[in-house]
Amino acid sequence: MRAVVIERFGDPSGLAVREIADPAPAADQVVVRAEAIGVGGVDAVIRRGTLGAYGFAEGLVPGSEVAGVVTAVGDGVDPSWLGRRVWAFTGTGGGYAELATAHIDDVTVLPDGLSSIDAVTLGSAATVAHFALAHAHFTAGESVLVRGAAGSIGIATVELAARGGASVVAVTTSSPERGERLRDLGATLVLDRAGRGDHDPPGAFDVIIDIVGGTDIPAFIERLAPNGRMIAVGVVAGMPPADFGMQLMRSFQKSRSFATFSLDTVPVVVRDAVRAEQFDAAVSGRLHAVVHEVLGLDQAAVAHRRMDDGTVFGRIVLTP
C-alpha cells in the first residue's frame, strides 16, 4: 500500500510517500481502507521531532485518525464489522496510509449522512473539546477563552461552549477574517494571538482552553479570574517555560489552577458514546465540520507546510 513516512524529522520536506507492506489486524483490531485521513496539530509536532523523548523515531507513518470501510478483522472481533463505514483512531501513528489498523475500542460507526471527510474533521477534535470543557468543570454563565481557536479543536470548543451557555466565548486568532468566521460559530469576543482586543483590554476568564502551549502560557495564566481553570490540550507552539507554575504561585490568593487533558483518561464507553452523539449532531446541523482543504495523500508535505505557516482554518484532510 501507499503510505506517508517521516524519513527525516524537521521541516515537511522530510515526509515522503512510499510503498510499504499492507497491515494485518492483530487480536481485537480491524483494518480500515481509508477514504479520509485527518491532519492534526499533533502530527506536525511529531514530524518536527520535538517529541523524541516519547519514543517516536524516523520511519514512522504519522496520522492518528481515518474514516473508511472495515476490510479485515482480527481475532476477537465480530465479523459483522466487515464492510461497515467507520471512524477510527489509529494511535500515535499509522493513519497517513491507504490501509490502517485500529483497536476495536477506538472505532465508531458512521451514521448515514456523515461523510468520511467530516468524520475525521470532528472525530478527535470535537471529543477533545467536549471533555476538556468538562475537565474544566465549565458551567453555563461562565466566560471561556479558547486559545488557538482556528484549528479543529478550537472551533469545536467555541461551538460547544456557546451551546453550553457561556456568558462570553473569547478566541485568539491571527486575522479579522478568521475572527468573523469564529463569530459565526459562537464567539463573542475576538482577540489577537497575544490575547489583546481592539478596544479596552478584555477581562479575566473563568475557563481557558489552550491548544497552543509555548512560552506565552504564564501570560495566559494571568488572564484567569479568581478560581479560574486553564486546561492545556495541545502544545503546537512547543512546551511552556520550565518555571511556568510560578505564575500560579505568585497569584496564590486567586486560587487559579492549571491542568492538562488527554482523551486517554476518559473511559472507552463514555468517550465513544459522546463521539457517536457528536456525529449525529453533525448530521442534524447542530455541530459543524469546518474543512480547510482536501488534498491527496501525496500532498501531505503541502498540508504540513500550511499548518506551519499558520494559514489553516479548520482541518486539512488527506484522501488516498
Secondary structure, 3 states (H helix, E strand, C coil): CEEEEECCCCCHHHEEEEECCCCCCCCCEEEEEEEEEEECHHHHHHHHCCCHHHCCCCCCCCCCEEEEEEEEECCCCCHHHCCCEEEEECCCCCCCECEEEEEHHHEEECCCCCCHHHHHHHCCHHHHHHHHHHHCCCCCCCEEEEECCCEHHHHHHHHHHHHCCCCEEEEECCCHHHHHHHHHCCCCEEECCCCCCCCCCCCCEEEEEECCCCCCHHHHHCCEEEEEEEEECCCCCCCCCCCCCHHHHHCHHHCCEEEECCHHHCCHHHHHHHHHHHHHHHHCCCCCCCEEEEEEHHHHHHHHHHHHHCCCCEEEEEEC
